[in-house]
Amino acid sequence: MISSLSRFRVIPSAGVAGTIVIPGDKSISHRALMLAALAEGPSRITGFLRGDDCLATLTALRVMGVVCEESGRDEVVVKGMGLRGLKAPANDLDFGNSGTAMRLMAGLLSAQSFPSTLVGDASLMQRPMERVAVPLRLMGANVATVDGKPPIKITPSAGLRAIEYELPVASAQVKSAVLLAGLYAQGETRTTCSAVTRDHTERMLAGMGVDVRSSQRDHSASVVGPARLTARNLIVPGDFSSAAFFIVAGLIAGQSPLKLLNVGVNPTRIGLLHILRQMGARIDMANERDAGGEPVADLIVYRSELRGIEVPAEHVASAIDEFPILFVAAASAMGTTRVRGASELRHKESDRLAAMAAALHAVGVNAEETADGMDVTGSSISGGRVDSLGDHRIAMAMAVAGLRAAGEIEVLNTEPVATSFPGFVAAARSAGIDISAD
Ligand code: S3P
């Protein structure tokens, strides 16, 4: 069972090749469950990611009376009960490792007529929650945090009002929490932001019949409430953030082109593609199509000589989950890659700037952390032991680093890989990475 795995060992191999089908998108799977639960009638979700994070959302909805029937590996039928159909949970709602589940649910639960308490694992209990509590309070919600962190305690309010809110951090989770609360408010609830953030919530709400407006000019998004959501079949594309590990594997160690099938290529998610191409990567897109309102393609990745660059600030938000693996690409590039404007990385499942600097040092790579970024200079990678600090993306990134290492890389605390990519080890093996897990 994947969840019992606590360590990866990667030994040098000939490189990667072949075809990998990328599993469902984590962000979209959470949203599909939540929105289907608020819709009127049953929605069938296909391509659902059965990772621990999305299962935490599924469990929370069940605890609040939503019937969710799982059929097969990646299909769930959610019997939506309408905007007012959720029932009071008997206990605290436990969102495990998932910041997305907790923050989006905080928006949704702020509008309910029952109280709720939102908790999570040790990592989630340390993550900042005032970023959602502040706008929800402006809407009239009663939301309390403890020193800005979970547990989040929500008690019923007299009703929510529509607001216009400028996001102080470029966060799709905060935007989505406000928009979900806005479904219950009278009139237009609108967010603006200085940078582009993933727009899956807006796309899915629009597809379910909600009046959603958005503009590229000020990165604004709004919903008009009170809303009614129409149940519909929802398709979850493959997760670009999971594909990212194999994109870099193919670039730094491809024996022949590596094909990644069914990858979501929503423009708000593919900052890494733009960054890697500037570094000299050849990544082709084929079979571009629409799947349930999201752009999807197959990616063909060619081994490429990468060179260090200054990462353009405009791509930081749309590559925010991909920095651990980008740093591995940078370690395999000629010269120095410089990242700035990425202080949000300190508030993820771990402090990803500190964690990746330590992991790269442990395998002999020159990485210099700054307050809001890192300089990574390409060099040879040695074997070594690294601690993922229980951060799934650090664990997978350092496993990929093993493709260029002179000796074995051992990665500790890898269980949380099951939050986003339960089949990672099998996929990596099938591509030729010599990885074992115990
Ligand atoms: C997510 C948004 C991002 C991202 C996270 C998933 C989402 O977080 O890092 O993994 O599904 O909305 P922020 O909104 O905090 O940037």
Residues whose N, C-alpha, C, O or C-beta is under 5 A from the ligand:
A	BS01	S3P	S27 T100 A170 S171 A172 Q173 V174 I320 D321
